[in-house]
Amino acid sequence: MTTPSSKPRFARILGTGSYLPPKRLSNADLAAQLARDGIETSNEWIVERTGIHARHFADDGVAASDLALPAARAALESAGVAADEIDLIIVATSTPDMVFPSTAALLQHKLGVAGCAAFDVQAVCSGFVYALTVADSMIKTGAASKALVIGAEVFSRILDFKDRTTCVLFGDGAGAVVLGASEEPGILASELHADGRHAGILCVPGTVAGGQVLGDPLLKMDGQAVFKLAVGVLEKVARSVLEKAGRSEADIDWLIPHQANIRIMQGTAKKLKMPLDKLIVTVDEHGNTSAASIPLALDVAVRSGKVKRGDTVMLEGVGGGFTWGAVLLDF
């Protein structure tokens, strides 16, 4: 635990990391798998509607914490920070290892450390933005000094492979960042929202009780309703965060939205009057990895040399709940 100082205190991203399980399924691979169960789809159908060409699925027995571990180690190495220097671990996930303890606590043990705060955040595809905002707040107040913030998902476990409108969209993976306290601004502004009236348009309406699953444990989505709501709220929250930070659309060097659907992503960029070459896209190769998608895309962009130190980056996501939010930061 750190003591608040009189100097301004900000949170900056010190390093990034990501991990994808080795099993890669192209659209053709997935179509062949679905065909065995009498479900028809094709590479052309999937690409036209989503922009997705492939996704990665975890093997049986591989949990969210298992995906989070290599992503966390990569972020720590990138930041030049040892695991025992971390005093806060937040994992954003809607596919945790178990009911409890938290995936963050299990990850903490796998990292070989103990004692620091560790907990999960559940806001589905907005989860990483939520987790980053919580960590930023704790660093600013002096409650933490170095934070490990991760999005990790095994969405393949909750997909209905008889529903081609949803099972083609999602994949598994993890992305991570290390945040550190700084006198120089890093995270400039953030904003989070939720509206439970729209819970039914994207949900997994099941739970565990009395030793059995009650309800339906598989993902349900009204794609048209999600699309319509997503584009509107993403534009609004992005503009609100820019206003809070005293910045304009022209100040954004890179837009990294939740990698859900290329049409939603491009629609948001156009509303913000951003050229599409400033849009970071990984959905084509990774599918929708829910809470993992933003940090995964950020890591890919950093390691490819696109996002550089000093660049201004907008992160934003929408997810079941309905939840949404955005973070503006100077990388």
N, C-alpha and C positions, 0 to 999 in steps of 0.2 A: 504494500500500500504506500502511495506517495502522498506528500503533503502539498496542498495547493500553494502556489507562489503568487507574488504580486505581479509578475510578468504575464503578458498574454500567453495563453497555452492553447496550442492547436494540435490536431492529429494529422500526421502525414503518412502516406503509404511508403514503407521502407522496402518492401519486396513483394513479389507475386509468385504464385505457383499454381499448377493444375495437374490433373491426372485423368486419363480415360482408361477404362478396362480394356484389355487386349482384344476382346471379341468384337469385331466390327462387322455390321450387317449393312450391305448396300441395299438400295431399294429392291433390286432384283432378288437378293438373298431373302429379304423379308417377304416379298411377293410369293416366292416359291414356298416359303414356310407356311404362309397363310393359305395358299392354294391346297395344301394337304388337308386343310380343314374346311375346304369349300368356300373360302373367302377370296373374292376376286379383287385384285388391285394391280397396279403396274408402276414402273418407274416414272412414266410420263404423267400419270394421274397424280402421283405424290408430288413431283417437282412442280407441276403447274399450280397446285393449290397451296404449297407450303415452302417451296425452295429447298427442301431437304433432299439430299442425295444418299446420306448414310447416317448411322447412329451406332453407339457402342452399348453393349449389354454386359452386365457383370455376370460372372459364373455363379452357379449355385453355391451358397455358403459365404459369398462375399457380401459384406454389409456396408452401410454408408460410412462407418468409421474406418473401414479398410480402404475405401476410396479416398477418404479425407487425409489419411496418414501420409501418403507420398506427396499429395498436393501441399500439405502443411510443411513437410520437410523441404520441398522445393522453394516455398516462400521464405522459410527461415534462412535457407542457404543464400537466396537472392538478397535478403535483407542484411546478411552478416550478423544474425542474431541467434544465440543458442536457445534451445527449448526452455532451459531453466531460467532464462531472463523474462519469459512471458508471464505476465501477471493477470491475464484475462483471456479466456478461450470462449468464443461464441460460434456455434455451428448452426447454420440455417438449413433446416431439412424438414420435409414432410414425409420422409420415408426413414424414420429412425431405426436403429438396430433393434430396439425393444421398447416396450411401454415406458419403463424406466429401469435403470438410471439413464440420464441423458447421453446422447451420442457424444457430446462434448466431453463428458466425464470419462467415457470409454476411450476417446481419442487421447485425452490427457495421459491416461495410463500407458497407452501404446507409445506415446512420445517419451515415456520414462520420467515424467515429472509429476509432482503432486503439490497441493496446497493452494494454488491460485483458483480464482473463481472460474467455473466452467458450467455453461448452460446452453440449451438449445433455444432457437427462435423458430416459430412455425407461422409463416405467412405465405407458404407455397412459393410461387414463382417470384414474389416480391421479397422473399425471405432474406436474401443477401443485402438488399438495400435497407431493410429493417435492422439487420444485425450490424451493419456498418454504422448506421445512425446511432444505435445504442452504444457501440464501442467508442465512437467519436465523442459522445456526451460524457462517457465515463473518463476518457482521457482528459477532456477539457476541464472537468471538475476536480481532477487529481485523484480519482478513485482507481485509476490504472495508469501505467506508464508505457507498457508495450502489450499490444493485443493481437491475438491470432484470430482472424475472422474468416470463416469457411462456409461455403455452400457445398453440400454433398447430397447426392440423390441416387437411389436405385429405383427409378420409376418403372422399370420393366416388371417389378414385382406387383404393381397395382394396375397393370394394363389389361383391358379386355380384348384379347386377340380375336374375338368374333366381331368386334366393332372397328371396321377399317378406317372410320373417320377420326379415331383417336389413337389407335395402337401404332399408326405410322408416324406419329408426331414426336414421340418421346424417346429419350435415351438416358444412359447413366453416366455419371462423372462427378468430378469435384474440382473446385477452384478455391484458392486461398490468397489472403493478403496479410501482411504484418503491418500493423499501425504502430507508430511511435509518437511520443510527445515531442513537440517542436515549438520554437518561438516564431517560426515562419508558417504562414497559413498553408494548409494542405486541403482538408475538407472545408469548403467555403460556406456551403449551405445545404440543408436537406429538408425534406418534407415527407410525411407519411400519412396515408389515409386508409380507411376501410369502410365498407358499406355492406352490412350483413343481409340487406334486403335481396342482394344478388347471389346469395350463397348457392342457390340451386343451379346456376348456369355452369359452374365448374366445381365439382366436389367428388369425394369418395364417401358415400353415405353409409359407412359401416363403423362398428366399434366392437370392442372385446368385452364380454361380460359373462359371468357364470361359466367360464371355461370354453366359450364358443364365440364365433363371430356373429354379431347381430347386424342385420341390414346387409348392404352390398359393399364388399371390400374393394370393388374395382372402380376405376375412374369414369366419371360421367361428365360430358361437356356439351353445351349448346354453342357450337362454333360460331355461328352467325352473331349470337348475342354477345359473346366474348369479344369478337372482332369489333363490333360497333361500339361497345363500351370502352375497349382498350385504347383505341386511337384517340378518342376524345379526352380521356383522363390523362393520358401520357402527355399530350400537348399542354394541357392546363397546368399539370404539376411541374413540368419543365419550365414553363414561363414564370410560374410562381417562385421556383427556386432561383432562377436567374435574377428576378427582382430582389429577392432577399440578399443575394450576393452583390448586387449593384453591377451586374453584367448584362450583356445582350446576346442574342443568338449568334451574332458575328464573332463573339469571343470564344465560342466553342470550337475547339480544334478537332475533337472526336466525340461522336455519339455512340455509346455502348448500351443499347437497350437489351432487355431480356430477350433471348434468342428463341422466340416462340414461333414466328411465322414471318417469312420475308415480306409479305404484303403489309403486315402490321408495322414492321420495322421501317420499311420504305415510306409508308403513309405518315408515320410520325416525323421522319426526317424532312419530308416535303412540307409538312405543316410548320416546322421550325425553320423553313427556308434554308436547309442545309444541303449542300451537294452530296449525292449518294456516295462519292468516293471518300467522304468523311464519316461514313457509317461502318462500324466494325461488324463484320458478318462471320459467324462461325456455325450458324444453324445448318448450313449446307452439309457440313461434315459431322456435326455432333447431334443434330436434332435438338429438341427442346429438353434441356437437362434441368429445368425448373430452377431451384435456388442456386444451382451450380453454374448456370449459364452465364451470368454477368462476370463473375470472377474468372471463369474459364476463358471467356472471350477477352477480358482484360489481359490475362497472362499471355495469351496467344499474340495479342497486339503488341505487348511490350517486348516479348522475345523475338518477334519478327522485325522489330525496329520501327514500327509505325508510331506507337505512343512513346514519346521521349520525355525526359525530365523537363519540366516547365510547361508542358502542354496542359491545356484546360480540357477536362473530360466530363461529360454528362453521363451518369449512369441512371437508368430508370427501368422499372419493372411493374408488371401487373400480375395478379395471381388470384387463385380461389379465395373467397372470403366475402365479397370481392375486396382485394387489397391492391394498393398501388403506392408508388413513391418514387422519389428521385434524389440523387446526390450530385452536387457539382463540386469538383475538386481540381486543384492544381497538382498535377502529378510531379 
